[in-house]
Amino acid sequence: MILVKNGTVHFPKGEERNVDILIDGEKIVEIGDNLTAGAQCIDASGCEVFPGFILPATSVGVYNYADLAHTDSDEKSGPVNPDIHVRYSLDPTEVRIQGYERHGITAFGAVPNDSALIAGQTGVYHTSGRTTSEMAVLEDAALKVNFIPSVKRTFASRDMMPMTRMGMASMLRNELKKASLKKADDAGYDPGREVLKRVLDKELPILCNVRERFDIETILEIQKEFGFRLILMGAYQADTLRDKLQKAGVSVLLGDLIDGSFVTYYDADILGLLEMSKKVLTAFANNGSGYEGLLWSAEKAVRNGLKVEQAVDMLSINTAEILGAADKIGSIEAGKYADISIWDGHPLKTYDAHINVCITAGKVWRAEE
Amino acid sequence: MSMLIRDAIIYDMEGSAPFKGDIYIEDGKIKQIGTKLSVRADEVIDADGLTALPGFVDAHSHLGGFNMLNYDECDFNEMTDPVTAGVSAIDGCNVHDKCFMDACKGGVTTMCITPGSGNPVSGLAFIAKTAGKDDIHELVIKNPSALKLAFGMNPIGVYGKKNRMPMTRMGVIKVMRDAFYEAREYMAKKEAAGGDSAKMPDYDAKLEAISLALSHQIPLKIHCEQFDMMTAIELAKEFDCEYTIEHAWGAEFFLPELREGGGAVNYGPVGVPTGYGELTHANIAEVKMLEDEGVHVSIITDSPITMPELIYIQAGEAVRRGLSHESALKMITINPAKTLHVDDRVGSIKVGKDGDIVLFNGVPALDVAAGVEYTIVEGNVVYRRQTGRRLWQKQVTSS
């Protein structure tokens, strides 16, 4: 048992209370005043206590940086791979060496990379753990679809479909349509079809990687036809479709807001995206950068006028809701995983705030400095 | 043309404690600094509540030479030969690229813009302002400013695929050393000719460029990380060249050697995933370790690899990891100005220096919410934060 005492604890929607948190094993068991227990005590007096931040979609951990010539995140042998799962490429060591604890990041969404149209299934994992199973928060979180130029570039060079946007849309529709119809022989082994059926049954959302407004418009049209749940990532122009996204119940992973190549070349309107976040469920994201990028995206939003409290939600509870894991992570609540960071100040208010402790599923990390 | 900035909290980076005062700029230069200056100016900025700093100086950038959406269209890596010392970054730099506006938004007013690291001897870097004129040649402070060299995975990755030397680190240093010896012989022949054109060796742009470094006219600007830094220092010593260490990831393991070597370190960028080899130790906490060791350090962005605004975000991250706020600000202003030998013009707010000022609403590298309100280059506002704009009705670009 671990007791976090006397900290200023941050709850969703800006609620702050001076309470104690009791942890048993991997989970939070009680939150209240003046808790005592025969437990290891972490004194958080004068400190700010946050729910573990969540990196919603990254291929770091899946990439295989140990051997850059044989990376593990991009199965681009063909454009359609609904039946592969990111968990088999996820290397706990690669995750561990990132040092996510330094920014209080305790969970992440692992996703395949950007070359295939239907790239594979994603999962949500803790940033600490010996094995993928030990790290798993929610496996089968989403099916990742790439609706971005890298897909057509990949297959055009092989003289294969899809080499155009038309090809991409047509293939995606075709796969979904096939899965929606009865098959002549329904008995055979067809794992991809099972995954797509779960998408059509709204069990598994599509996590769609997009860039421009044009991409989003096409994917919204396909969503209208098939009625799946949709999460957008890399949606640098999503604000231009704010009302449509809200109406369709689409959520958005913003970012990466500090990635100059996309923010600049796609004319991302930070103020517009933040305005959108008032109506559309939105969280910060970064894909492929180091542990710093997530907090830096949130900082940029704060510099552009986002309230600090909302920024914290967009690093934690909003992210958990979008990923479908809000019953397990995303806030400090009895019954959820003990994912907590303790700072000597508020990291979204001052750079002179330093992390002291990060707890990931009950495991305690202390800052070395 | 004159400008008066009134009532700002001034961080002059000349050693003074922050003070409230006015800055008067005339014909591009800072003419007066003081409280309640009684001067008339063509333009007056009420900076009450704002913080004034010297425009940031980024000692390592590739702005205008990389197209980040189409990496094949890169004008800063002439990867046809391992030694392309004779190419100049300024000839590949498109000042009309959108990224230059990002520099203004990030408060960066001076940059050292360098060729990429695809070749061991990559070419010539230059130093320029980021805005104020629309022709890169009119923005130049110094050209060429350094000879760029690159160790490690970048050149090995390029030539390894071609089965050409250098495929290894052993090959990289050999290629560099051979080129330097060739340049030394070239210089000797030129000297022996004693002005007699009949005895002069054939003109060679590549060897001319290396000669600039060998004759102490420009420093070596050496891309290297980890143990490659030791090779870099060995080479610089062998040829008695001034040098700077660029990127310097993993510096914490080579602190005494970096101090004894005497070259300045241009550190960064961080925010990259941790991997193996060169990706193992990108850690902003290293700037503090270097400073504690007595090494002259600056923080770089490598823009557009990262956004120019990362210069002050990384400075903030260094504070988060224990660096003093004062040192963090120095590492993005006066330190790089000194490293680049342009501190007579930029890097601090001082009478006689260029009127390059960035105004923040708050204190950068300390207040997370502090953002750039104005960027001023030589007394001209080149960026002002937009407010009260109409949302939802904008032009959407299509690629």
Contacts between the chains, C-beta under 8 A, distances in Angstrom:
chain1	res1	chain2	res2	distance
A	60	B	273	4.5
A	63	B	273	7.4
A	63	B	275	7.7
A	65	B	273	6.8
A	65	B	274	7.8
A	65	B	275	2.8
A	65	B	276	5.5
A	65	B	279	6.1
A	66	B	275	7.3
A	66	B	276	5.1
A	68	B	275	7.9
A	94	B	275	7.6
A	97	B	274	4.9
A	97	B	275	7.8
A	97	B	280	8.0
A	98	B	273	6.5
A	98	B	274	5.0
A	99	B	274	6.5
A	149	B	399	7.5
A	212	B	396	7.4
A	212	B	397	7.9
A	212	B	398	6.5
A	212	B	399	7.0
A	213	B	396	5.0
A	214	B	398	6.1
A	237	B	396	6.1
A	239	B	391	7.5
A	239	B	392	7.5
A	240	B	392	7.0
A	240	B	394	7.3
A	240	B	396	5.9
A	242	B	392	7.2
A	258	B	271	7.4
A	258	B	306	7.3
A	258	B	307	5.8
A	258	B	309	7.7
A	258	B	310	6.7
A	258	B	313	7.1
A	259	B	307	7.6
A	260	B	68	6.9
A	260	B	99	6.9
A	260	B	102	6.1
A	260	B	303	6.7
A	260	B	304	5.1
A	260	B	306	6.3
A	260	B	307	3.6
A	260	B	308	7.6
A	261	B	68	3.1
A	261	B	69	6.2
A	261	B	304	6.5
A	263	B	307	7.0
A	264	B	68	7.7
A	264	B	98	5.1
A	264	B	99	6.0
A	264	B	102	5.6
A	264	B	304	7.3
A	264	B	307	7.5
A	265	B	68	6.6
A	265	B	69	5.1
A	265	B	98	6.6
A	265	B	399	7.7
A	266	B	397	7.3
A	267	B	396	7.5
A	267	B	397	5.6
A	269	B	391	7.7
A	269	B	394	6.7
A	271	B	389	7.3
A	271	B	391	6.9
A	272	B	391	5.2
A	272	B	392	7.1
A	272	B	394	7.7
A	275	B	391	5.6
A	288	B	273	6.7
A	289	B	271	5.3
A	289	B	272	6.4
A	289	B	273	6.4
A	290	B	270	6.7
A	290	B	271	5.0
A	290	B	272	5.0
A	290	B	273	5.0
A	290	B	274	6.4
A	290	B	282	7.0
A	291	B	274	8.0
A	292	B	270	6.3
A	292	B	271	4.4
A	292	B	284	8.0
A	292	B	317	6.2
A	293	B	271	5.5
A	296	B	271	6.8
A	296	B	310	7.8
A	296	B	313	5.6
A	296	B	317	7.8
A	299	B	313	6.9
A	299	B	316	7.7
A	299	B	368	5.0
A	300	B	309	8.0
A	300	B	313	7.9
A	302	B	368	5.5
A	302	B	369	5.2
A	303	B	368	7.1
A	303	B	369	5.6
A	303	B	370	6.9
A	303	B	371	3.9
A	304	B	371	7.0
A	347	B	320	7.3
A	347	B	368	7.5
A	348	B	368	5.4
A	349	B	367	7.5
A	349	B	368	5.7
A	349	B	369	7.3
A	350	B	366	6.2
A	350	B	367	6.3
A	350	B	368	6.3
A	351	B	316	3.8
A	351	B	317	7.2
A	351	B	319	4.2
A	351	B	320	5.0
A	351	B	325	7.9
A	351	B	365	5.9
A	351	B	366	5.6
A	351	B	367	7.8
A	351	B	368	6.4
A	352	B	319	5.9
A	352	B	320	7.6
A	352	B	325	7.1
A	352	B	366	6.1
A	353	B	320	6.9
A	354	B	320	6.4
A	354	B	321	7.8
A	354	B	322	7.2
A	369	B	285	7.1
A	369	B	321	6.7
A	369	B	322	5.4
